[in-house]
């Protein structure tokens, strides 16, 4: 049986007794009996503050929506926002309310996913304030060995990429924190309450666990596995499926010929995936209320699929065939295009671009990162699997 950190908390009560606790969590903060970490800490310890990431501690905020300070309606514990317009960090006033900060959110093992930076910001803030930081660790649903994609470059840091990770990094949240705390010389008093029973080779569908949506955009494990790839379409004028029931599993636009695109992509015989023509009308986000056509990515083999390489191949196939394709401009004057922030580099916009050369460059970087990360593994080590 696999137990996440919260399921093992009874062995670590000495860490929490007598301390005012601040908890960073989200709807995935649950034990194996579906009891929330909020409730467990509130009933057994002195929970004095909740800190809200994007989407809110109860998951009631939309993607990108700013979160305000309020009282949690169930526990009446104050909720302080870590997703504010002016900052995404713990303020000194927030830190004054607690003696220790605890983190429990399910990660999806992908560099773009913002919860990991909420964690790292809080880790750094606790280091500066001399506050201990505890991670109730959770399994990586994409597995703990596979690495894919390039390493983020320093000049392209943002809230969708603020640390030199590969796109798919093959680490748990606790391992990422351990790596950052060491490499950045933060010297935080970091405690990782480890998951138990998880083998690094396991993907989520090997675990027998029930999927709890880490956010509304990731409704299924299959979505999470495609997300390292199809998220790059957020930086383009193509719909990545937001506003449908299968976000990040379909890609399209009003100008795409669905059958032709599916036929061309299937002719490439990419591993672990097949492309089906699809027609859809988003209820929000890009092309709201407009008829779109494109492809749905169906997983044939969850271990063979190379989600980022698949999505890059799809993106440049569309770019080559449709002059209407474009990368989105920066959100504000003087900032970088969103595609650069997702990539952690400007290479996606280089023209002409040799996709095969780009993919080989990314494989070199993933092999480099795969070797680096081994020293921070907290769980059983197996042969590193990076794409080559």
Rosetta blueprint (number, residue, H / E / L):
1 X L
2 X L
3 X E
4 X L
5 X H
6 X H
7 X H
8 X H
9 X H
10 X H
11 X H
12 X H
13 X H
14 X H
15 X H
16 X H
17 X L
18 X L
19 X L
20 X E
21 X E
22 X E
23 X E
24 X E
25 X E
26 X L
27 X L
28 X L
29 X L
30 X E
31 X L
32 X L
33 X L
34 X L
35 X L
36 X E
37 X H
38 X H
39 X H
40 X H
41 X H
42 X H
43 X H
44 X H
45 X L
46 X E
47 X E
48 X E
49 X E
50 X E
51 X E
52 X E
53 X L
54 X L
55 X L
56 X L
57 X L
58 X L
59 X L
60 X L
61 X L
62 X L
63 X L
64 X L
65 X L
66 X L
67 X L
68 X L
69 X L
70 X E
71 X E
72 X L
73 X L
74 X L
75 X L
76 X L
77 X L
78 X E
79 X E
80 X E
81 X E
82 X L
83 X L
84 X L
85 X L
86 X L
87 X L
88 X L
89 X L
90 X L
91 X L
92 X H
93 X H
94 X H
95 X H
96 X H
97 X L
98 X L
99 X L
100 X E
101 X E
102 X E
103 X E
104 X E
105 X L
106 X L
107 X L
108 X L
109 X L
110 X E
111 X L
112 X L
113 X L
114 X L
115 X H
116 X H
117 X H
118 X H
119 X H
120 X H
121 X H
122 X H
123 X H
124 X H
125 X H
126 X H
127 X H
128 X H
129 X H
130 X L
131 X L
132 X E
133 X E
134 X E
135 X E
136 X E
137 X L
138 X L
139 X L
140 X L
141 X L
142 X L
143 X L
144 X L
145 X L
146 X E
147 X E
148 X E
149 X E
150 X E
151 X E
152 X L
153 X L
154 X H
155 X H
156 X H
157 X L
158 X E
159 X L
160 X L
161 X E
162 X L
163 X L
164 X L
165 X L
166 X E
167 X E
168 X E
169 X L
170 X L
171 X L
172 X L
173 X H
174 X H
175 X H
176 X H
177 X H
178 X H
179 X H
180 X H
181 X H
182 X H
183 X H
184 X L
185 X L
186 X L
187 X L
188 X L
189 X L
190 X E
191 X E
192 X E
193 X E
194 X L
195 X L
196 X E
197 X L
198 X L
199 X L
200 X L
201 X L
202 X L
203 X L
204 X H
205 X H
206 X H
207 X L
208 X L
209 X L
210 X L
211 X L
212 X L
213 X L
214 X L
215 X L
216 X L
217 X L
218 X L
219 X L
220 X L
221 X H
222 X H
223 X H
224 X H
225 X H
226 X H
227 X H
228 X H
229 X H
230 X H
231 X H
232 X H
233 X H
234 X H
235 X H
236 X E
237 X L
238 X L
239 X E
240 X L
241 X L
242 X L
243 X L
244 X L
245 X L
246 X L
247 X L
248 X L
249 X L
250 X E
251 X E
252 X E
253 X E
254 X L
255 X L
256 X L
257 X L
258 X H
259 X H
260 X H
261 X H
262 X H
263 X H
264 X H
265 X H
266 X H
267 X H
268 X L
269 X L
270 X L
271 X L
272 X L
273 X E
274 X E
275 X E
276 X E
277 X E
278 X E
279 X E
280 X E
281 X E
282 X L
283 X L
284 X L
285 X L
286 X L
287 X L
288 X L
289 X L
290 X L
291 X E
292 X E
293 X E
294 X E
295 X E
296 X E
297 X E
298 X E
299 X E
300 X L
301 X L
302 X L
303 X L
304 X L
305 X L
306 X L
307 X H
308 X H
309 X H
310 X H
311 X H
312 X H
313 X H
314 X H
315 X H
316 X H
317 X H
318 X H
319 X H
320 X H
321 X H
322 X L
323 X L
324 X L
325 X L
326 X L
327 X E
328 X L
329 X L
330 X L
331 X L
332 X L
333 X L
334 X L
335 X L
336 X L
337 X L
338 X H
339 X H
340 X H
341 X H
342 X H
343 X H
344 X L
345 X L
346 X L
347 X H
348 X H
349 X H
350 X L
351 X L
352 X L
353 X L
354 X L
355 X H
356 X H
357 X H
358 X H
359 X H
360 X H
361 X H
362 X H
363 X H
364 X H
365 X H
366 X H
367 X H
368 X H
369 X H
370 X H
371 X H
372 X H
373 X H
374 X H
375 X H
376 X H
377 X L
378 X L
379 X L
380 X L
381 X L
382 X L
383 X L
384 X L
385 X E
386 X E
387 X L
388 X L
